[in-house]
Amino acid sequence: MKILVTVKLVPDTTADKRIDPATKQLVRSGVETVLNPFDEYAIEAGLQLKEKIGGDTTVTIVTMAPESGKEIVRKALAMGADDAIMISDPKAEGSDVWGTAYALAQAIKKNGFDLVLCGTQSTDSITGELPGALAEFLGVPGITHARKLEVEGTTVRAERETDNGYAKVTADLPLLVSVTKSMNTPRYPALKGIMGAKKKTIAIASLADSGVDKPVGHEGARTELIDLVSPPTRGKGEVFQAADAVAGATKIIEFLRERKLV
């Protein structure tokens, strides 16, 4: 079974971030780059399936990132993935969700797959749109926001998180699944895994190598950021010293009524 896991390299979630007013893009220079934390849950899901299914099951990491991020991808290999594919091409810079999904789909189809796993979103753009777009380009069903996942032969059973609980769904391979943080706890790379990752293959491919025959990056972007506006500064809160519980409750009700919240 061939399991492919998509990952994104993102700025460290704890770092200060800013938008370049000229390019309207996130400034990535001078900020530590890490594996998208949401994608680590997808990696762990792939590794657990590999351990359960056994045989010739493999887990391959797929990403679109500058070649300078090669060592960051090795963390996924250190966790236990078998190898990785990196689409590294200057023409991919500035790709929106459409361009990213299309390029990844071409690389995945060229490699071949049974199951594609994704995180629900990335910490930099947080659109949550990639899994659905990627499934569309791959031409396979997509199960999103899965909290449980089982594979028996060519049948996949999953529980999808919903606003009101969860839904049990079934689909056949080939398939794409995006997983939530409630599915598992990603493992930490052990020393043996870190040392072994140095010998694993990270294949670097251009857009052309990946079979991408449509413009992506800035040239092929289907979306445009028109303007940026900073949120207003939050004002100081009102402090009210209540004489007793009744006075406190009365003040709260008045506050809510003034804002038409009750």
Secondary structure, DSSP 8 states (H G I E B T S, - for coil): -EEEEE--EEE-TTS---B-TTT-SB--TTS-EEE-HHHHHHHHHHHHHHHHH-TT-EEEEEEE--GGGHHHHHHHHHHT--EEEEE--GGGTT--HHHHHHHHHHHHHHH--SEEEEES--TTT----HHHHHHHHHTS-EEEEEEEEEEETTEEEEEEEETTEEEEEEEESSEEEEE-TTS-------HHHHHHHTTS-EEEE-TTTTT--S--HHHH-S--------------------SSHHHHHHHHHHHHHHTT--
